[in-house]
Amino acid sequence: MMEMTLISILGFAAAFCTTVSFVPQAIRIIKTKHTKDISLAMYSLFNIGILLWLLYGIVIVSWPMILANAVTLLLTLIILYLKIRYK
């Protein structure tokens, strides 16, 4: 049981770091409305990948994976939307 707790903490810590890393980019785009240097293809493929990871997390009932990918998908969809809007 102790191992699962440490594994969950590790998963949540990793999820927090990778998810929060998109916040500065989203804030910067919202403030500057500048998306020239962001790749539409990369964010499109990335969103598909995050959606698939989210579905995978749901299937295996991994809460760190579900929460991280749900929030990351929201943030990266905002960035993708703004990329298209401010093109």
N, CA and C atoms as a LAMMPS dump frame, in Angstrom:
ITEM: TIMESTEP
0
ITEM: NUMBER OF ATOMS
261
ITEM: BOX BOUNDS ff ff ff
-5.0000000000000000e+02 5.0000000000000000e+02
-5.0000000000000000e+02 5.0000000000000000e+02
-5.0000000000000000e+02 5.0000000000000000e+02
ITEM: ATOMS id mol type element x y z
1 1 1 N 0.821 -1.197 0
2 1 2 C 0 0 0
3 1 3 C 0.864 1.26 0
4 2 1 N 1.956 1.246 0.734
5 2 2 C 2.858 2.398 0.796
6 2 3 C 3.445 2.701 -0.589
7 3 1 N 3.74 1.641 -1.352
8 3 2 C 4.287 1.835 -2.688
9 3 3 C 3.303 2.573 -3.594
10 4 1 N 2.047 2.218 -3.535
11 4 2 C 1.035 2.872 -4.366
12 4 3 C 0.932 4.354 -4.027
13 5 1 N 1.055 4.694 -2.773
14 5 2 C 0.999 6.096 -2.38
15 5 3 C 2.175 6.865 -2.969
16 6 1 N 3.36 6.299 -2.893
17 6 2 C 4.535 6.955 -3.467
18 6 3 C 4.437 7.051 -4.988
19 7 1 N 3.907 6.021 -5.607
20 7 2 C 3.721 6.041 -7.059
21 7 3 C 2.7 7.101 -7.442
22 8 1 N 1.622 7.205 -6.677
23 8 2 C 0.61 8.228 -6.956
24 8 3 C 1.174 9.627 -6.781
25 9 1 N 1.951 9.828 -5.727
26 9 2 C 2.587 11.136 -5.504
27 9 3 C 3.508 11.472 -6.669
28 10 1 N 4.285 10.503 -7.122
29 10 2 C 5.167 10.702 -8.272
30 10 3 C 4.355 11.063 -9.509
31 11 1 N 3.254 10.356 -9.727
32 11 2 C 2.401 10.634 -10.884
33 11 3 C 1.781 12.014 -10.825
34 12 1 N 1.276 12.393 -9.656
35 12 2 C 0.682 13.726 -9.517
36 12 3 C 1.735 14.824 -9.662
37 13 1 N 2.948 14.598 -9.152
38 13 2 C 4.023 15.587 -9.281
39 13 3 C 4.407 15.773 -10.751
40 14 1 N 4.547 14.675 -11.463
41 14 2 C 4.862 14.747 -12.892
42 14 3 C 3.728 15.43 -13.653
43 15 1 N 2.505 15.08 -13.326
44 15 2 C 1.338 15.677 -13.971
45 15 3 C 1.297 17.184 -13.727
46 16 1 N 1.556 17.588 -12.5
47 16 2 C 1.549 19.01 -12.17
48 16 3 C 2.579 19.777 -13.001
49 17 1 N 3.801 19.265 -13.055
50 17 2 C 4.879 19.954 -13.785
51 17 3 C 4.579 20.068 -15.275
52 18 1 N 4.156 18.976 -15.89
53 18 2 C 3.924 19.02 -17.334
54 18 3 C 2.683 19.835 -17.694
55 19 1 N 1.693 19.824 -16.832
56 19 2 C 0.471 20.582 -17.102
57 19 3 C 0.691 22.071 -16.905
58 20 1 N 1.287 22.44 -15.803
59 20 2 C 1.498 23.855 -15.481
60 20 3 C 2.46 24.514 -16.476
61 21 1 N 3.279 23.726 -17.142
62 21 2 C 4.234 24.298 -18.1
63 21 3 C 3.536 25.032 -19.247
64 22 1 N 2.268 24.748 -19.509
65 22 2 C 1.543 25.419 -20.59
66 22 3 C 0.908 26.736 -20.156
67 23 1 N 0.819 26.981 -18.873
68 23 2 C 0.172 28.198 -18.374
69 23 3 C 0.89 29.466 -18.846
70 24 1 N 2.218 29.572 -18.722
71 24 2 C 2.876 30.805 -19.189
72 24 3 C 2.65 31.087 -20.678
73 25 1 N 2.645 30.034 -21.494
74 25 2 C 2.41 30.224 -22.936
75 25 3 C 1.001 30.742 -23.184
76 26 1 N 0.02 30.152 -22.526
77 26 2 C -1.368 30.584 -22.703
78 26 3 C -1.543 32.033 -22.245
79 27 1 N -0.981 32.38 -21.098
80 27 2 C -1.083 33.755 -20.589
81 27 3 C -0.422 34.737 -21.549
82 28 1 N 0.751 34.366 -22.044
83 28 2 C 1.464 35.261 -22.967
84 28 3 C 0.663 35.513 -24.243
85 29 1 N 0.063 34.468 -24.788
86 29 2 C -0.733 34.625 -26.006
87 29 3 C -1.965 35.477 -25.725
88 30 1 N -2.609 35.246 -24.595
89 30 2 C -3.796 36.036 -24.243
90 30 3 C -3.439 37.508 -24.128
91 31 1 N -2.284 37.805 -23.529
92 31 2 C -1.862 39.2 -23.334
93 31 3 C -1.401 39.847 -24.63
94 32 1 N -0.583 39.137 -25.424
95 32 2 C 0.04 39.748 -26.608
96 32 3 C -0.729 39.522 -27.902
97 33 1 N -1.579 38.492 -27.926
98 33 2 C -2.288 38.093 -29.15
99 33 3 C -1.318 37.724 -30.28
100 34 1 N -0.091 37.349 -29.901
101 34 2 C 0.952 37.01 -30.87
102 34 3 C 1.138 35.493 -30.904
103 35 1 N 0.857 34.876 -32.046
104 35 2 C 0.987 33.419 -32.175
105 35 3 C 1.823 33.014 -33.381
106 36 1 N 2.514 33.956 -33.983
107 36 2 C 3.278 33.681 -35.202
108 36 3 C 4.276 32.533 -35.033
109 37 1 N 4.923 32.476 -33.897
110 37 2 C 5.973 31.484 -33.684
111 37 3 C 5.473 30.141 -33.151
112 38 1 N 4.177 29.979 -33.069
113 38 2 C 3.608 28.722 -32.59
114 38 3 C 3.152 27.909 -33.794
115 39 1 N 3.525 26.647 -33.809
116 39 2 C 3.194 25.762 -34.926
117 39 3 C 1.774 25.217 -34.792
118 40 1 N 0.953 25.505 -35.791
119 40 2 C -0.413 24.994 -35.831
120 40 3 C -0.418 23.468 -35.921
121 41 1 N 0.458 22.923 -36.749
122 41 2 C 0.527 21.464 -36.901
123 41 3 C 0.93 20.799 -35.588
124 42 1 N 1.909 21.364 -34.898
125 42 2 C 2.374 20.78 -33.643
126 42 3 C 1.277 20.787 -32.595
127 43 1 N 0.604 21.913 -32.412
128 43 2 C -0.453 21.985 -31.406
129 43 3 C -1.658 21.128 -31.785
130 44 1 N -1.94 20.99 -33.075
131 44 2 C -3.03 20.11 -33.508
132 44 3 C -2.717 18.658 -33.16
133 45 1 N -1.536 18.199 -33.537
134 45 2 C -1.133 16.825 -33.224
135 45 3 C -1.004 16.606 -31.72
136 46 1 N -0.481 17.59 -31.018
137 46 2 C -0.315 17.484 -29.578
138 46 3 C -1.663 17.324 -28.887
139 47 1 N -2.665 18.079 -29.327
140 47 2 C -4.002 17.966 -28.751
141 47 3 C -4.604 16.588 -29
142 48 1 N -4.387 16.044 -30.163
143 48 2 C -4.861 14.685 -30.447
144 48 3 C -4.176 13.698 -29.508
145 49 1 N -2.866 13.842 -29.346
146 49 2 C -2.12 12.964 -28.444
147 49 3 C -2.598 13.08 -27.01
148 50 1 N -2.823 14.296 -26.533
149 50 2 C -3.301 14.499 -25.166
150 50 3 C -4.693 13.904 -24.994
151 51 1 N -5.551 14.06 -25.992
152 51 2 C -6.882 13.455 -25.931
153 51 3 C -6.775 11.932 -25.813
154 52 1 N -5.882 11.345 -26.59
155 52 2 C -5.697 9.893 -26.528
156 52 3 C -5.145 9.455 -25.171
157 53 1 N -4.2 10.214 -24.607
158 53 2 C -3.69 9.912 -23.261
159 53 3 C -4.796 10.034 -22.219
160 54 1 N -5.654 11.034 -22.384
161 54 2 C -6.781 11.198 -21.471
162 54 3 C -7.711 9.982 -21.539
163 55 1 N -8.041 9.552 -22.739
164 55 2 C -8.889 8.374 -22.904
165 55 3 C -8.233 7.129 -22.318
166 56 1 N -6.946 6.992 -22.527
167 56 2 C -6.199 5.87 -21.972
168 56 3 C -6.252 5.908 -20.439
169 57 1 N -6.047 7.086 -19.867
170 57 2 C -6.115 7.241 -18.419
171 57 3 C -7.482 6.876 -17.875
172 58 1 N -8.52 7.238 -18.603
173 58 2 C -9.886 6.896 -18.186
174 58 3 C -10.081 5.376 -18.206
175 59 1 N -9.604 4.74 -19.264
176 59 2 C -9.764 3.29 -19.4
177 59 3 C -9.048 2.545 -18.272
178 60 1 N -7.841 2.984 -17.918
179 60 2 C -7.093 2.275 -16.868
180 60 3 C -7.346 2.873 -15.48
181 61 1 N -8.202 3.875 -15.417
182 61 2 C -8.584 4.553 -14.17
183 61 3 C -7.342 5.031 -13.409
184 62 1 N -6.552 5.843 -14.083
185 62 2 C -5.359 6.443 -13.48
186 62 3 C -5.64 7.921 -13.244
187 63 1 N -5.942 8.284 -11.996
188 63 2 C -6.318 9.662 -11.699
189 63 3 C -5.233 10.677 -12.02
190 64 1 N -3.958 10.414 -11.738
191 64 2 C -2.945 11.391 -12.154
192 64 3 C -2.974 11.633 -13.668
193 65 1 N -3.14 10.565 -14.431
194 65 2 C -3.173 10.684 -15.886
195 65 3 C -4.446 11.392 -16.348
196 66 1 N -5.566 11.076 -15.745
197 66 2 C -6.841 11.694 -16.122
198 66 3 C -6.805 13.197 -15.837
199 67 1 N -6.442 13.554 -14.623
200 67 2 C -6.44 14.976 -14.244
201 67 3 C -5.432 15.78 -15.051
202 68 1 N -4.225 15.252 -15.169
203 68 2 C -3.189 15.975 -15.912
204 68 3 C -3.59 16.195 -17.355
205 69 1 N -4.075 15.153 -17.997
206 69 2 C -4.403 15.276 -19.414
207 69 3 C -5.668 16.082 -19.649
208 70 1 N -6.615 16.048 -18.727
209 70 2 C -7.81 16.88 -18.872
210 70 3 C -7.439 18.365 -18.797
211 71 1 N -6.626 18.73 -17.826
212 71 2 C -6.223 20.138 -17.673
213 71 3 C -5.291 20.547 -18.809
214 72 1 N -4.344 19.679 -19.16
215 72 2 C -3.427 19.988 -20.264
216 72 3 C -4.194 20.163 -21.564
217 73 1 N -5.178 19.301 -21.807
218 73 2 C -5.986 19.426 -23.024
219 73 3 C -6.719 20.76 -23.046
220 74 1 N -7.263 21.159 -21.928
221 74 2 C -7.945 22.452 -21.85
222 74 3 C -6.973 23.589 -22.191
223 75 1 N -5.806 23.582 -21.58
224 75 2 C -4.82 24.646 -21.827
225 75 3 C -4.333 24.644 -23.271
226 76 1 N -4.029 23.472 -23.808
227 76 2 C -3.511 23.428 -25.178
228 76 3 C -4.601 23.702 -26.21
229 77 1 N -5.851 23.386 -25.882
230 77 2 C -6.945 23.761 -26.786
231 77 3 C -7.135 25.276 -26.809
232 78 1 N -6.936 25.928 -25.665
233 78 2 C -6.986 27.396 -25.627
234 78 3 C -5.896 27.967 -26.523
235 79 1 N -4.681 27.435 -26.387
236 79 2 C -3.567 27.907 -27.217
237 79 3 C -3.862 27.661 -28.695
238 80 1 N -4.37 26.486 -29.034
239 80 2 C -4.702 26.166 -30.422
240 80 3 C -5.801 27.095 -30.945
241 81 1 N -6.826 27.326 -30.158
242 81 2 C -7.898 28.239 -30.548
243 81 3 C -7.346 29.639 -30.814
244 82 1 N -6.5 30.119 -29.902
245 82 2 C -5.927 31.456 -30.071
246 82 3 C -5.008 31.527 -31.282
247 83 1 N -4.285 30.439 -31.554
248 83 2 C -3.427 30.383 -32.745
249 83 3 C -4.28 30.563 -33.994
250 84 1 N -5.416 29.891 -34.048
251 84 2 C -6.308 29.991 -35.204
252 84 3 C -6.967 31.37 -35.245
253 85 1 N -7.403 31.848 -34.106
254 85 2 C -8.097 33.158 -34.033
255 85 3 C -7.197 34.309 -34.418
256 86 1 N -5.959 34.319 -33.943
257 86 2 C -5.05 35.444 -34.178
258 86 3 C -4.152 35.244 -35.381
259 87 1 N -4.431 34.252 -36.198
260 87 2 C -3.631 33.984 -37.39
261 87 3 C -3.753 35.138 -38.319
